[in-house]
Amino acid sequence: MMEKWIEERLIETIGLERYKHSLGVMNTAIELAEIYGVDIEKARKAGLLHDCAKFKDQINLLKMAYDFDIILDSVMEHNIQLLHGPIGSKIAEVEYNIKDRDVLDAIYYHTTGRERMTVLDKIIYIADYIEPGRNFKGVNEVRKLAYENLDKSILLAMDNTIKFVIDKGQLIHLDTIKSRNYLKIRLKLE
């Protein structure tokens, strides 16, 4: 169970609506952790804190990245929405006293994914995509698949996200491409 001060601080910093989303991600992550044999407490922490850097107030994320010594690549410099994963990982460590590298990595990569994602990484990535508050075209198919085959659900979610990002004329992070290609190759070998 999460401590009360964590709940209060999250509501204060990310707002009630984002907090409700985080609860949905946490609960979905716990369900998936039970199915895929992942430590429930790690899934709980990573799910709840995954968006701890999505502040309700305007905060200069580029400055925060600099203050935390996060080395930005060119895609993150031009798409600051992607910064909330790496910054959130640092905030979880510094402000919420999370020391578990698995939890911090799952927070760090929950938006982009990465090559050779751990099962916890995958759970947080897909829980963020399918939590019950999400309602967009294609989410139900990914949601159903997540409970049957984690890798296939992530591949479908990434394909949908990449198409969306391209349609918006935005940049695609290399970690997403590497993650997708790794999963695609892995699934062909099954």
Buried (B, 14 or more C-beta within 10 A) or exposed (E): EBEEEBBEBBBEBBBEEBBEBBBBBBBBBBBBBEEBEBBEBBBBBBBBBBBBBBBBEEEEBBEBBEEBEBEBEEBBEEBBEBBBBBBBBBBBBEEBEBEBEBBBBBBBBBBBBBBEBBBBBBBBBBBBBBBEEBEEEBBEBBBEBBBEEBBBBBBBBBBBBBEEBEEEEBBBBBBBBBBBEBBEEEEEEE
